[in-house]
């Protein structure tokens, strides 16, 4: 590629050997190959020699970026010198390449576009060492702690062209071009036979940046489809910080939960068995009115709470095709303050068509949080079918770790990172689906 500074912003002209149209060109120091915009003849014009026809391109393709236009990419001004429609020799994939010249330095670059994905390509300025065979599966390049993986290897064929060039564009079919990616960057190796390889570095460019830089209306820009070879994955810049933050917060939740278990260990404050049989006349100092046809009112032993505390209630009954509903009231014996909840237990089982089945549960749990310090007892109002006498086992624990809260918090912490992870995973899968070297092809 040329490294000669630009000499003039005004184009020179060279006559087409076929139709004699005056073909404009800007790189007067280096351009020697041209395509006539009038008859599409491809010819060579070097020094004072007469132009020599080399062939003709068929068709009437038009580039998105007009030839001769000056645009700005990444704060640098470039002029469009030429444009090519190319394909892989052994495949149907086609892409566009725009030859650019840096207006200050005269260094040439390329702006490549495939399916609406753009990348800016320029001289790498150095060679790179490839681990493994340069064009085989698993080949990599390690550059400043960045690993580039082989993505594609092909020979390009020029289908159509316009503008000016400083090399014979049909000679490109003799090259082996190998691409190594580390999105949003790419290293490109061009090699012909036993000659020394030439290296180029590419950078992903958003279509909006190209449109704005060259003042191209958005409706003229090619529609972007699929995932580009070096298109950044979603949350490319924020993903490392998001991943670290989420993992650290999850670790903090787990450590806090373990610390609470150590500071306030779980303590059993009540363990009592009851019988829910019907009783027509309430008795006992703490007894309460009994509705006709209901089970007896049950009152537990008193117990002490060191609050504020979370209480975990476990109710169990050996049901067999039965149900039991248990409204429970926790009563502060000094203040009379009450806390209530209701749990329903039911368990049914049987055999149908030779298959056993069951549904429901003989166990239920409940939690009351922020219970103040004090002396308490429980009042239970069990209800069963026809007032059946059923056993009821009740356990109450203090400082039971609210694992559900920790689980909910961990799930909430995981929602956004998981969504981003899935998006990134899908993005990478689609990226490598266009490559013969992708991880999904490994067996």
C-alpha positions, 0 to 999 in steps of 0.5 A, spaced: 500 500 500 502 507 498 505 511 503 507 517 499 503 523 502 497 526 498 499 531 493 493 534 490 486 535 492 484 536 485 483 530 480 488 528 474 485 525 468 487 519 464 484 517 457 480 510 457 483 506 451 477 503 449 472 509 449 477 515 450 473 518 456 477 522 461 477 518 467 479 522 474 484 520 479 487 523 485 493 519 487 497 521 482 504 518 485 501 511 485 495 509 481 497 505 475 490 501 474 483 504 473 476 502 471 473 507 466 466 509 469 463 510 462 465 503 459 467 499 465 474 498 461 479 495 466 486 498 464 493 500 466 496 507 465 503 508 467 508 514 467 508 516 460 506 510 456 500 509 453 494 506 457 493 498 456 487 495 456 486 489 461 479 487 460 472 489 462 467 488 468 460 486 466 454 489 470 452 496 472 454 496 480 454 502 484 458 503 490 455 506 497 460 511 498 461 515 492 468 515 488 472 521 490 468 523 496 472 525 503 469 523 509 472 522 517 473 516 520 475 516 528 477 523 527 481 522 521 480 524 513 480 519 508 478 520 500 475 514 497 479 512 491 476 505 488 471 500 490 471 493 488 465 487 489 469 481 491 468 474 493 471 468 495 474 463 490 471 457 493 465 460 496 459 464 494 460 470 499 461 477 496 463 483 500 465 490 498 472 493 499 473 501 498 480 503 497 481 509 501 487 514 502 489 518 508 488 525 506 494 527 511 499 522 510 497 519 504 497 512 507 492 507 503 487 503 507 481 499 506 473 500 508 470 493 507 463 491 508 460 484 508 452 484 509 452 491 512 458 490 517 463 495 516 471 494 518 477 499 517 483 496 515 490 499 514 497 496 514 499 493 521 506 496 521 509 489 523 509 482 522 506 477 527 507 470 529 502 464 528 502 458 533 500 452 529 499 452 522 497 459 519 491 456 516 489 450 520 484 449 525 486 452 532 491 457 529 492 463 534 496 469 535 498 472 541 499 480 541 500 484 548 495 479 552 490 479 546 489 472 543 486 472 536 483 466 533 483 464 526 476 465 523 477 465 515 482 463 510 480 464 502 483 467 496 479 473 493 476 474 486 474 481 484 467 481 480 467 488 479 471 495 480 471 502 479 476 507 480 483 507 481 488 502 484 496 502 485 496 494 484 493 489 479 487 487 482 486 481 479 492 478 482 489 478 488 486 471 486 493 468 487 493 471 495 491 466 501 488 471 505 487 469 513 483 472 518 484 472 525 479 475 530 479 478 537 473 482 536 472 488 535 479 487 532 482 483 526 489 481 524 489 479 516 495 475 513 496 476 506 501 471 503 503 469 495 506 462 495 513 463 498 513 470 498 513 474 505 507 475 508 504 482 509 500 484 515 494 488 516 490 490 522 482 491 522 477 495 526 470 494 527 466 500 525 459 502 526 454 503 520 452 509 523 459 512 523 460 510 516 454 514 514 455 520 518 463 520 516 461 520 509 455 524 509 451 518 506 443 518 507 441 512 512 436 509 507 442 508 502 446 504 507 446 497 506 441 493 511 445 489 516 444 482 517 447 477 522 453 478 526 459 481 523 466 477 524 469 482 529 462 486 531 462 487 539 458 482 543 452 485 547 455 489 553 462 488 550 465 494 555 461 493 561 461 485 561 467 484 565 465 490 570 458 487 570 460 480 571 465 482 577 460 486 581 454 480 580 459 475 583 462 480 588 454 481 590 452 474 590 458 472 595 456 478 600 449 475 600 452 468 602 457 471 607 452 475 610 447 469 610 453 465 614 454 470 618 447 471 621 447 463 622 453 464 626 451 470 630 444 468 631 444 460 631 437 457 630 433 455 636 428 451 637 422 454 642 417 450 641 415 442 640 408 440 641 403 435 639 396 436 639 390 432 637 384 436 633 378 432 636 372 435 637 370 438 644 363 441 645 365 445 651 371 449 651 376 448 658 382 451 660 384 458 662 386 460 655 380 456 652 376 460 647 369 460 644 368 454 639 363 454 633 358 448 633 361 443 629 368 445 629 374 442 632 377 444 639 381 450 640 388 448 641 393 452 646 400 451 646 405 452 652 408 458 653 415 460 650 420 466 650 422 470 644 428 474 644 427 479 638 426 482 633 426 475 630 424 471 625 419 465 627 419 458 623 413 454 624 413 447 621 406 443 621 405 436 620 399 431 620 399 424 618 393 425 613 390 419 609 385 421 604 384 427 609 384 435 609 386 439 615 386 447 615 389 450 621 388 458 623 394 459 627 394 466 632 401 468 635 399 471 642 404 476 646 401 474 653 404 481 656 401 486 650 396 482 647 399 483 640 397 478 635 400 475 629 396 470 624 396 466 619 393 460 616 395 453 613 392 448 609 394 440 609 391 435 605 394 428 602 390 424 598 393 417 594 390 411 591 391 406 585 388 407 578 389 403 572 394 399 576 398 405 577 399 408 584 398 416 585 398 421 590 397 429 591 398 434 596 402 434 602 402 432 610 407 438 611 406 445 611 411 451 613 410 458 615 414 464 617 413 470 621 418 476 621 420 481 626 417 478 632 419 483 638 421 480 645 416 477 649 413 471 652 408 468 647 403 462 646 399 459 640 392 459 639 390 454 634 383 453 631 383 447 627 378 445 622 377 438 619 372 434 615 366 432 620 371 434 626 375 428 625 380 427 630 387 428 627 394 428 630 398 435 629 405 436 630 407 443 631 415 446 631 417 453 632 424 455 631 427 462 632 432 465 628 431 460 622 435 463 617 430 466 611 434 462 606 428 464 601 430 471 602 437 470 600 435 465 594 430 471 591 436 476 592 441 472 589 436 470 583 435 478 582 442 479 582 443 474 577 437 476 572 441 481 568 447 478 568 444 471 565 440 475 560 447 479 558 450 472 558 445 469 554 445 474 549 453 474 548 453 466 547 448 467 542 452 473 539 458 468 539 454 462 536 452 466 530 459 469 529 462 463 528 457 460 524 460 463 518 467 460 520 469 454 518 474 454 524 468 455 529 468 452 536 461 449 534 465 445 529 469 441 534 468 434 535 
